[in-house]
Each structure stands twice: as C-alpha cells, then as structure tokens.
C-alpha cells in the first residue's frame, strides 16, 4: 500500500460503507413493527358513532399513518451511508501538468443584505486556492448591479496582488482575509508576524475605503477615473433597470498580469446581467445561466465551482479534492458534480436555531450518496460544465475535462467584454433551451435542487464529499424569524417540485434508484408534514382539557407500542446527536426548532404552494440577511431567542404554546384535585404530549411574560394568540 502511494498508483478516491448499518437495519425493523401495532390499535378501537372523540380519533389515525409513511421514507437516508476520501498526492503525480481550468462563480444580489466587504472576502478566498493561477478564473455575479460592489471588487483585485503570494508563502488557512486576521497570533516570535502586520494594515485600509464609500453613498471622481468600468453606471442605471455589464479586472491570459511575487494571477471578472422591468429575471438561476455563457466566452473552464457570496473557502485544497473525483480513470467519467456540505462559522455552542444543518450534512447526504449521489444545494458544488449545460451521460461516452479557451491573440479584453455582454442580455434566452434543458432550471424557488435531480435523471452520478477540514464556511441565520423564513422558502420550493412533472417517483422512475427517489421525497414532503404535526400539537391538548382520552390507558398492553415507538425514537435521536457532536442542550434545541419549523414554516409553505397553483400568488426569492444589529447579535451569542417582530409565524407559535400550557394546567388540576390517579391511567399520553410541547416552548413563555428587552414577544402577537386560543376552546369536541 505504501509503495502504491509513493508511485501514485491506485484510484484517486476511495469509498467506504458507514459503520453500524446492520444495527440500524435491525433497529428500523423493530420500530416499524411498533408503528404497525399503533396502526392496528387505531383501526380496531375507533369510538362508536355518537361517542365523543370519534372524529378526533380518526384524525389522529390519519396523522399516524402519515408519520409511519414518512418515517419509512427517512430510512432511505440511513440505509446505506457512504463516506469518501481523496488521494491528492496521486492526482499531483499523475495529472499536475494536465490539470483542467476551473471557473469559480460567486453570486450576490443585494449590497445592503450582503455587504461588499463580505463578498470580496469570499472572492479573495477562492482566488487564493492552491491551484495553478493561470488555470483559475473567478466571476462575481452582481444581480443588483451596484457600483459599490464593483468598486469593492476593483479594490480586491489590487489587494490580491499582495494577498495571494502571502498565502502561498505562509500556507495561510483560511484564505478569507477577514477571518484570518480575526484570529490573534498565538506565538509572538512567529516569523510571519511582521509580514502579517503589514498585510493586515493593507487589508484594513482596503476595508476602510470600501465601507467609507458605501457609508457616504459615493465614490470619488479620482477613483472612478482609474477604471473605465465606472462609466457603465450612468444616471439611468438602477438595480432593476440596467444594461449588461461585464468587466475583466484581471486578465489571467496576460503574462504581464503578475502578483508581487512575480507569479500569475487568476482571471477576475465582474458581471451584472441586464435587467429590465418588463422581463422576468429568474432569480439566482438566471444569474447562474448568464455566468455559464459569459464564462464560456472568456475562460471556458470544464469544471465550475459555484459558491454563495457568504460562503468563503475554508480549505485551499478543495479544488484538488473535487478533481480527484472527476479525474479518476475508472469512476470519474460518470460524475457530474461534487457537493460539499454547507457549514457555518457563527453557530452558537448549543446551536440555538439548529442552523448547523448537521443532520443533513453528516447523516442525510452520506445516505443519499449510497443511492446515487446527493442533491445539489446551490453552493459549495463543483460541476462538470457539460453536464450542467444539459449533456446526457452515456456509458459509451468518454468524458474529458477539456475546454478550448479563447486566445488573447484573437481578441483583446474590450472585444471580449463586448461579446460577453451580448450573452448576458434579457433577450438572449428567448426561444432557447436555457432554463429548460440547458443550465439551471427555471420556475422553482429551489432551482438548485431541481437542476441536480434533472442531471441525475440524465444518467449522471453525483458525489458527496465531507472533509475533516470544512471546504466552505458561511453565515447562518441569527434570528428565529430568519430561520423560519429560510425554511419556508426551501420547503415551498421542494413541494412545488413534487407537485410538478419533476416528481421523483414519476420523472425519476427508471432513471434513478428507488432509494434516491425516496431520499428526495423526504425533503419534498416537508410542507405537507405541517398538517399532521399541527393536528398532534392541538387536538390532544383540547381533548385533555375536556378529559376525553384519545390514546390507550397505561394499564393496556397497547400502551407499550406507543411508548416503544416514542421512546426508541427519542433515545436514538439523542445518541445520534451526541455522536454528531451536539451537546444535550443542542439536541433539545434541535427538537424545539423541529417543532417550530413544522408548525410555521412548512404550514406557510403549504398554503403558498396551493395559492400559487391557483394563480393567486407568484414565486418570490427571499434573501436571508447576513448582518444584524449589535443588540440582536449579543442576544444571539448569549443564546436568547429573538421574537422582536410581529410575524404571523409567531402568532401560531404563541397560540400553540398558550393552548398547551392552559390545557396541561387544567389536566394536572383535574388529576390532583378531582379524579386523582384514575385520570393518569387514561390520559397519561396526552399529558406527556402536552407537557413536552410546554417544555419545548419555554423560550416562548419567557418572551411573553418575563422578558423586557427588544427581543421579547410583541404585545399584539400575544393578544392575537389569546383570541385564537379562545376560539379553540369554543370548538365542540366531536
């Protein structure tokens, strides 16, 4: 084995099956038996006609059938997990002189929500990859068309001439300047201290100039004269009405473009596609497709990496990791894209809003990889250009990472820019296959997911790579409202795909495995999950209030099946969370957000999906804010939930919390003062469900009654919820 490694022999990557898969399958079988017994109990103990609780009982039966069905779907994510490792030394030994060109797409859409300084830190981090600079091109798509973002990128192009050789010399990690300089040096006599201080001053000066320009709302005339690109911003230009702008800030083909160390620089391009009010711009999918066309004119790299502007590179070797999959002689030719996980560097110790997405990144995607590959999640993904542009895979087809780059002798930069602008106009895609069979697909809020599904259905495979040193780190939502809105968009888009012709069980039939169809559906059913969860969170509490039992009594053998399913699921969840690195409080926060999302985000997504189908509303793309004020940030760091807005979602949360608190209080009173232990025998499960919901909602009660800061629950939300609780009490128990 050691001899193989020295000679660079063997595959470029290795796949291994996850541990404990046998135990999980046995466990799953036992839980499924318990679920079937719950169904049998419901079906054989339906209250007779005229008896109170009959319809509530039937509703619970429907909810439990759905829970069982959905649970079976989720087992596909744990049935056959696959883990990957790469051998970059073999890649270097065999292909260092034949490495393909790589085009990196960075997307931004609003300089207020996504500040220019944050954007250029991401750009600088990918420009500094440990990869031949002459084979690397970085494109920034600015969908707002902001001259401040262009100015920031221009400043970054100047700073990069010093930053890139600094990163190479000292093997800097991570290569986002803001993140790197935020980490204090632990060794005072570190040989790079002096240069580090000098580089930090250069960065801070650049940052100061960019922030100053944004603050005063203008760029000095002297600065504007330094680059012809500023002439694109006339008085007629606005964020929704401007021509296509393409500016090559660094031409990597020009051998005179060198950094301070005398080495080549990556190509750096600014693009703002044309926007006109009368044309639909198709959100991020439209921007990505414009980037595909513009990049084909300038660099035409056969491998494409796309990252969101807040997801900086945390690992300078990520490109080489991805190429280990694409360039493997045996299996690489069938791989369309390599998806890295989305990780975040601002998650609190106990993951207050369950923003780390650990279950998705550390469990679900490994499971999908065992069925043919993960879905495409829109950031941190390396694509084979030809698969992204609609090419079908065939076993007879030999995929090669080649792409003919336009020659500088044939076109100067100005000519290249003008040709590229024609590819980024509003009318270019008319009567074409762009957005249909070519590029990212249009018509869905989650354009990434539908595009990945389409690619896999054309015969391609995808790969999930989750390295020990994370490839990308971003900014997670730091308020509850942001978290719920983000999940609302995701679940709405996923459910729309399921209701379309791209339903994985129809569109994917015979094209992808049944296991992968099931994996996709676990996400596509997020929205409809809201109804049975909402039913379970309300109906048992109301019937507890009226002393009507909806579950088997403690003395019944049927109680065991309910207790086993619930207990086994909870214990498994705790163990899994602890193995993933959660704290116990982190696990509890995960359960809390699980309930919050399913009773609010997913419910609103379900309603909006049907309104869209009826033609009442249209799809919208909501950008999650990447900055919060200092007061909110402090509360987030102290793990205090933020409720300081009058969101309709908070009305639902508060209503459920108040309803269950009151019903639990009445149930306990009846048990203590009236009927004694007899009520405990018949209503124990309802008391436990109600009590669990009350415990989960502890932050809601604090925000309602105990807190006085600006993050407390607004008074109008409390009154609206109290009114809804009153209406719920007036509903007759049938």
N, C-alpha and C positions, 0 to 999 in steps of 0.2 A: 504493500500500500504506500509506504514512504517513497519507494522507488518510482511508483507511478506519479506521485505528486511532484517529485523532482523533475521528471521528464515531461510533465504537463500532459500526461495521458489520462484517459478516463473521461467521463461526462463532465459537463460544465456545471451541472446542478444535480442534486440528489433529493429524492422524495422519500419520506417515511410515514408510516401509519401511526396515528396517535395511540398513546398508551390507554389502558383500561377500557378499550372499546368492547371487550367481551362482557365486563361487569356492567357497562351501561346498557347493553342489549338485554341482559337478564333483568336489570332494574326496570327498564322500559316495559318489558313483558309483564312484570308484576303490577306496575302501576296501571297498565292497560286493563288487566283483569279487574282491578279495583274500579276503574271507570265504567266498565261494562256492568258491574254489580250495582253501581249508582244508577245507571240507566234502567236496569231491571227493577230496582226498587221504585223508581219514579213511575214506571209503566204499570206496575202491579198494585200500587197503593194510591191511585188517583181518587180524591174525595168524590163521593157520590153527588149527583145533581142536587142542587139546592143547598149543599153544605158549604159553609164559609171557607174560603181559601181555595176553591176548586180551580178558578182561572189563574190565580197566582201560582198554584202548584203546576199547572200546565205550562205557564210561562217559564218557571224555573227548570222544568224538564227540557224545554227548548233551549234555554241558556246552557244547560249542562251537556246537551247533545253537541252544541256548537263548541263548548270548551274541549270536549273529548276529540272532536274532529280536528280542531286547531292544534291540540296537543300532538296528535298523530303527525300533522304536517311538520311541527317543530322538531320532531325526532329525526327528520332527514338531515338537519343541521348538525346532529351529533352522532350519526350512524357510522360515518367513515371519514373522520378528520385526517387531513394530510398536512404535513409540515415540510417546508423546503429549506435547503441550504445551498449556497453557491460556492464555486471554486474560482475566485477571481484570478488567482495566480495562473491557473490553466488558460484562462481567457487571454491574459497578457502574453504568455509564452507562445500561444498558437496564433493569435489574431492581432497583436499590438499594431502591426503595420497595415491591417485591413479593417480597423475599427470603422463603423459607419458614422455618417454625420447624424447629429441629433438636434432636433428643433425643440425648443422649450417654449410653451405657451403660458403666459401669465395673464390672468383676466381680472380686471377691476371694473366697477360700474358706477361708483359714486365717491367722489373725494371727501365728502363730509363723513360718510359712514365708514369708508375705507381710506384713512388719511394717506397722502402721498408718501410720507416718510416710511410708513409701514410697507407700502407697495414696493418701494425701491429696495428695502432691506430684503424682501423676498427675491427681487430681481438680482441683487448682488450675490445672494447666497447660491443661486443656480448658475450665475456666471463663473463662480469660483469652483465649480466641480473639478474633481481630479480626473480630467479628461483633456485630450488634445484641443487647445483653444480654437485651432483652425477648423475643427470639425464640430464646433458647438455654436448654435445660433439661438438667441433669446429674443422673443417677441412679447411686447406688452400690448395687450388689447385694452384700450380705454373706452368703454362704452358710453362714458359721459362726455368725452371729447373735451376734457379740461386742460387748459394751457398750464395749469399749476402741476398737473401730473406729468405733462410733457417737460416742463421746466425741471421737476424733480428727477426725471429720468436723464435729462441732459447733465445735471449735476452728478448723478450717479455714474454716468459714462466717464466723467473726468476723474472721480474718486476711484473708480475701478482700476485705473492705471497704476495706482499705488496699492490698492487693497489686494488684488489678485496675486502679485508677487509676494506680498506679506503672508498670505495664506499658504502659498506653496513653500516658502522658506521655513515657516514655523509649524506647518501641518495643523493649521487652525481648525478647530471644531467647536461649535458650529460656525458656519461661514456667513451668518447674518451679523453684520457689524453691531447692530443694536443689542442683540442677545450676547454676543461675545464680550462686548465692553461692559455689559451689566454685571458680569462675573468678575469679582475682585481677584487680583493675583494673590495666590497663597504664599508664593516664595518671593521675597523682596529682592534677592540677588539673581533672579531669573535672567538669563542673558538676553531675553527678548523684552525686558521691562522698558528699556529706553526707547526702542522702536515702537513698542506697544503704546507708550505715552504719546509719541509723535503721531502715530496712526489714529489714536483716539481723538487728538486735537483736530486732525483733518476731518474726521467723521463729524465731530460736534460742530465744526464750522459749517460743513455742508448741511447738517440738520438745522442749524440756526437760520441759515439763509432760506431754506425751503419753508420752514414754519413762519418766518417773517413775511415772506411773500404771500403765503396763504392768509395770514392774520390781517395784513393791510389790503388784501384783495387786489394786488397788482404786482407786476414785475418791472423792474427798472428798464428804461429805454436802452441804457448801456448794455444790459444783459441781453435784451431782445435783439440787439444788433449783432450779437456774437453767433447767432444761428439763424439760417434762413427759414427754419421751420415755424418760427413765431409769426411769420407773415400769413400763415394759414388761418390765424384767429383774427377775423375782422369783426366789425360791429354787428354783422348779420349772423354770426355764429352763436348757437345756443346748444344746450345739451340734447335737445330733441330735433334740432334743425341745423345740420351742418354737412358739408361735403366730406368725401373720404379723405382722410389724412394718413399718409404713410411717410415716415421719415427714418432713414437709415442713419443712426447716430454713430455707430461703429461698423465699418465695413471690414469684416474678417478676411475678405479676399485680398484686401490691400496690404501688401507686405510692409508698407511704411507705418501701418497702424500697430504700434507696439506699446507694451506697458513699460513701467520704469525699469524693469529688469531686462528689457530687450526682447521679450517673448511676445508671441502673437496674442491678439485679443479675440474673444468671441464676437461674432456679429451681434449687434444690438439694434432692434427695430421698434419704433413706436407706431402703433396703428389705431386709428379711430375710424371705424367703418362709417359709411354715410348714413345719416339719419334724416328722415323726412316725416312730418306728422301724418301724411296720408298713407304711409307704408308701415305694415306690421314688422317689427324688427326681430321677433322670435327669441328675445332674451339672450341668455348665455349661449344657447345652441347656435343662434345666428352669428354671434361673435366668433365662436369656435370655427364655424364653417368658413367665415371670411378669413380667419387666420390660416386655415388649411390652404386656401387658394393663394393668399399673399405669400406665404412661406414657400409654396411650390415655385413661385416666380423668382424668389431671392436665394434660397438655400436648398430647398427640396430634400431635406433630411428624410431618410427612410424610416427613422424612429422618431416618435413625437412624445414628449412629456408634457402633460398639462397640469398646472397647479393653480389653486386659488391664490389671490394676492396676499392672503393672511397665512398661507402655509409655507413657511420658509424651509429651505433644505437644512436638515439637521445632520446629514451624513454625506460627505463629499464623494463617497464611492457608490452612491445609489445607481448612477448610470451604468457602471460596470456590473453591478448586481443584476440589473434588468437585462443587460446584454448576455449574461450567462444563460438566460432562458432562451432568448431569441436566436442565439448563435450556436446552441447545442446541435451537433450534427445529427443526432438521432431523433430528438423530440422537438427541437426548436422550431421547425418549419410549420408546425400546426398551431403555434401560439400567436394569438392576435394581440393580446395586451397583458401586461403585468401590473396588477393592482397592489399598491402599498396601502397600509391602513392609515386612517386619519387619526392622528394623536394630537394632544393639546398640552401646552405648557403652562396654562393658567388654571388648571383644575385644582380645587382645594383638597386638603388632606383627606377628607371624608367624601369627596365628590358630591357636593351639596345638591346639584341638579342632575346627577347621573350623566354628566356631559362627556365623560371619557369614552363612552361607547365601547367599554371593554368587552361586553358580551358579543358585540358584533365583530370587533377586531380580533379577539382572542379565542372565540368559540365559533360563531356562525360562519365566518368566511373560510376558516380551515375546513369546516364541514362542507361548504359549497365546493371547495377545491377538490374534495373527494368525489364529486359528481360531475366534474367537467369544468369547474372554474368559478370564481366569484363574480358577482355583478360589478359593473363599472360605476363608481361612486363620484365621478366628476372631478376629483383632484388626486394628485399623487399617483397618476396612472401613466405608464409607458405604453404607447401604441405602435403597432406596425402600420405605417401610413396607408398602405394599400388596403388593409382590412378596414380601417376607419373610413376610407373613401368608397367602400361598397363592394370590394372584390370578394368573391366566394372562394372558399377553400376547397381544394381537390387533392386527393392523395397523389395524383399524377403530377401535380404542380409542385415545382421546386422553388420555394420561396427564398429569395435572396435579398439581403439588406443593401440594396443598391439604389442610387438616385442620382441622376445627372444634374450637377449644379451649374447654373448659368455662369458663363465666363465673363470676367471683368473686361476682357478684351472686346467682347461683343456688345457690352452695354455699360455706360457709366452709371454712377449712382442716381443721377437725376432721371435718366431714362428708365432705370429700374423702378424707381419710385412711381413714376407716372404710369407705367404698365401695371404695377401692383394696385394703384388706386382704382383702376378700372375693374379690378376683381373684387373690390370692397364696396361697390355701389348698391343702391337699393334694388335696381332693376336687373342686376346680373343673374339672379337666380330664377327669373321669370321663365316659365316653360322649360325648366330643367329638372333634374332629379335631386338637386340639393335639398336636404331636409327630408327626403323620402328614401331613396336608395343610396344616396351619397352623403357622407358626413354625418353629423349628429341629426337625429330625427326631430321634427317639429311637432307641436301640438300637445305636449305634455309638460307639466311643471318640473318633472324629473327627467329631463332629456338624456341624462347620463345613463339611467337605468334601462330605458327603452332601447337606447343605442347599443348597450352591451348585450342585451337579450337578442337583438337583431343580428349582431355579429356572431354570437354563439349559434344561432339558428342557421347561419350560412356555412356551418361546418367547422368553424374555428374553435380553439380552446382558449381558455384564459388561465392565468396563474396568480395565486395569492402569495405574496412574499412579505413576511413579518419579521424583519431582522431584529437582533437584540438591541442594536443602536438604531433608534427610530429614524426612518428616512425623511419624514416631514413632521413639523410641529406647527400647530395653528392656534387660533384664539377661539375658545369655546364660549357659548353664551354665559353671561354672568348675572342674568336676572331670570326669574321664573317666567316672565312674560316672553322673553326672547326664546327660551327653551320651548315653550308650548307653541309659539308661532312657527318655529322652525320645524317641529314635528308635525304640525298641521299641514305645512306645505309638502313635506315628504310623504305623509300618509295619503293626502289627497291625490298627489301625482301617481303614486303606486296603485291606488284603487281605480283611477281612471284607466290605467294600462290594463288592469284585469277586465274591465268592462268593455274594452275595445277589441279590435281584431287581433291584437297582440297578446291576448290572454295566453299565458304559458301552456295551459292544458289544450289549447286549440292551435295557436300559432307554433308552439314548440313541439306538438305531437309528432313523433317520428324524426324530429330534428335534434332535440336534446333529450337527455335521460329523464325518466320519470322522477328520479330523486332530485334533479335540478329544477324540474317544474314545481315540485313541492317546496323546494327552498325559496324560489322566487315568490311563491304564494304566501309564505309566512309573512312577508313584508306587504304584499298586495292586499292582505286581509286585515291590516292594522285598523283601517277605518271602520269596517263593519264590526270589529271586535268591541267597539264602544257600546253597542246596544246591550249585549248580554252582561257586560261589566256594570253598566249603569243600572240595569234591572236588579242585579245582585246587590248593588250598593244602596238601593232604595227600598225595594219590596220587602225583604226580610225584616228590615228595621220597622217599617209601618205595621207589619203583622205582629212583631214583637210588642209594639205599643198597644195593640189590641188583644194581646195574649193568645194569638192564634198560631199554632205550630205548623211549620212547613217542612220540617225535617224529622227523621226518626228520633225516637226518645233515646236517652242514654242507656236504658235497660234493654233496648232492642239490638239484635245481632246485626241489623242493617247499619247501625251506627258505626260499626267497625270499618265498613267500606268507605264511608265519608271521611272518617278520621284517618284512615290509612292513606288515601289519595292526598288529602290536605297535608298531613304530617310528613309523608315521604317527599312531597314536592318542596315543602319548606326546608327540610333538612338537606336535601340535595342542592337547593338554591344557596343555602348558607355555605356548605362545603365548597361548591363551585366558586362562589365569590371569594372565599378566603384563599383558594388556590390561585385565583387570578390576581391576588394582591390587595383585595379590598380589606378595609377594617370592618368590624362588626357594625359600626355606625354607618360606614359606607354601604354595607349591604342593606341596612334599614332605609337609607336614603334612596337606594335603587328601588325598593318596594314602594316607597312613597311616590316617587316620580312615575313609576309604572302605573299606579292608580290615577294620578293626576292626568297623565297623558291620555289614558283610555277613556276618561270621563269628560275631557275637554277637547284637546287637540284632535283626537280621532273622531269625536262626535261632530265637531265643526267641519272637519274634512269630509265626512259622510254627507252632511247636509249640503255643503257647497258643491260636491260632486254631482248630486242629483239636480241641484239648481242649474248647474252648467249643462247637464244633459237636456234639461227643459228649455234651455236658451235664456234663462233669467240672468245669469252672470257669465262672465268671461274669465279665462285663466289669467292669473297675475303672478308675477315673480317678485317675491319679497326678499330683500337683502337683510341679513341679520347684522345689526350694528356691532362694530368691532371695538367701539370706545364707549365708556360710561363715565359719569362724573365721579369725582373723588369720594363723595359721601356714599354713593352706591357701591363703589369699589371697596371701601372699608368694610361695609356690611357683608359683602361677598367674602372677603378674606376672613372675616370672623364667623362665617357660615350662618349668617342670618338671612332667612328667605325674604325676597323682595316682593311686596304686594302693592306698591305705591301707585297703581293705576287702576282706573275704572274699567277693567277689561270684562267683557261678557263671560269669558272663561272663568274669571274669579267669582262671578255670581254663582256659577254651577258648583265650583269647589266649595264655596261657603255654604250653599244650600245643603249639599250632601253632608258637610261637617256638622252643621247645626241640627239637621234632621236626625242623624245617628246619635249625637250627643243627647238630645232630648229623649229619643226612644230608649236608649240604654238606661238613662236615669229612671224613666218610668218602669222599665223592666226590672231593674235592681230593686226599686221601691216595692214593686209588687212581690218580689221574691222575699224581701226582708220583712215587710210589714203585713203582707196579706197571705199569700198562698204558700210561703216557705219553700222547702226543698222540692215540692211537687212540680213547681214551675221550672226548676232547674233540670229536672228529668226530661220534660217535654220541649223546653225552649233553649237548651244549652247551646246548640249550634248557632241559633240566631243571636244569642247573647255574645258568643265568641266572634261571630262575623261583625256584629255591631261594635263590639269592643275593639276589634282590630282596626276597623275604619276610624274609630275615635283616636286611637293611639297614633295612627298614621297622620291624622290631621292636627296633631299637636301644634305645629307652627301656624296653622290657620287660626286656632283659638288664641294663640299669643298675639297674632296680628290683629285679631278682632277686639280683644278685651284688655291686653296687658301692655302693648307697645305704644309709644308716643312719638317715635321717630317718623321720618317721611316714608319709610318702607312699610308702615302699618296698612291695614286694610281700609280703603276709603269708606266713609260713613254711608254713602249712597249704595255701595255694594252690600253692606250689612242689612240695610232696610229692604233692599230688593230681595235678598235671600230670605229674610224673615217672612216676607209676604208669600214667597213661593212655598216655604215650609207650612204656612197656614193653609194654603190651598191643598197641599198634600194631605194634611190631616182631615180635610173635608171630603176626600175621595172615599166612597163606600168600599168596604172590604168584601170582595166577591170571590 
